[in-house]
């Protein structure tokens, strides 16, 4: 099982001069949770589980800079990069007024990368 505790992630491919969300993941056994903010997300949280292969299943809720409250669920499949960082391939679904489905990539920030959490 991948240990996600203390790892920070952000959207893959974001230009360096652009503000982007940063998530800090925590883990205890197979229980996973985290917080994120930045970019268009004023604040968000996630809670879920980690499978033995490192796949994550979690629910999330966030408040956007527009004031909209968004919730949904996500399944993230990890890819370990040559430098040891993790790239998460995400398939997500939002519920309610902001219903939408999509895919995205999150990349782990290196320990030396500065940013918020």
N, C-alpha and C positions, 0 to 999 in steps of 0.2 A: 504494500500500500504506500502511496506517495504521502509524505507528511507535508501538509499545506500550512501548518502553524507558523505564523509570522511572515509568510510570503506576501508580497505586494504585486498586484496586477493592474494593467491598464490596457486600453484599447490598442490593438496592434496597428502599426502603420500611421500613427498620428504624428504630424509634423512637429518638430522640436519647439517651434514658436507658438504652438497652439495649446490652450489650456485643455486638460483632459482629466477624466475621472481616474482616481486611484483607489483601489480596494485593498484592504488589509484583511487577510483570511486568518482564522483561528481554527484549531482542530483539537479534539480530545477523543481518541479512539476513532470511531467512524462518524462522530458528530462534527459537523462543520458549521461555522457561522462567520460573519464578517460585516464590515462597515465600509462604505465608500462615499466619496464626494468629489466634486470638481467638474469642470465642463458644464454641461446643462443640468447635472444632478446636484441639488443643494445638499441632500443627504439621502443615504439609502442603507438598507440592511438586507442580509440574506441569512437563511438558516436551512440546513439540509444534512445530507449524509454523503459519505465517501465510500464507494465500493472498493473491494480488494484490488481491483485493477487501476484505481485512481479516478475513475469516473465519478463525477459529482451530480447529484440531483438535489435541487434546492428551490425554495420559494423566495421571492424578493419583493420588497416594497421600497419606493423612493418618492421624494418630492422634487420635482423639476424646478428650474429657475422661473418658469411661468406660474408656479403655484399648483400645477396639476399633481395629483397623487396617483401613482401608477403601481400596479402590483401584477405579479405573474409567477411563472415557474421557468426553470432552466435546467438543461442537461448539458454538462461540459465533459468533453473527452480530452484527456491530456496527451500531449506529444512532448517528450523530453528532447530538448534541443541539444546540439553537440556541446554547447558550453554549460550544460546542466540546468539551465533555466527551463521553465515549462511554458508551452503554448497551449492554451485552452480553446478547443473548437466547440463553440456554444450553439445550441439550438434552443431558442426561447419562445415563449408565448406570453403575451400580456392580456389581461382580462378587462372586462367592463367597458367603460366609455372610451378607453384608449386601446381597445383590442387590436392586436397585431401579432404576427409571427415573423420570425427572422432567424438569421444565423450571423454570428460574429466571431471574431478572434480576440482573445485576451492574451497578452504576453506578460510574463513575469519580469518585473524590474530587477536589475542587478542590485546587490547590496550597496553599491556605491552611488546608485542613482538617487538624487534628492527628489523630494516630493512630499505631498500631503498624504495623510492616511485617515 
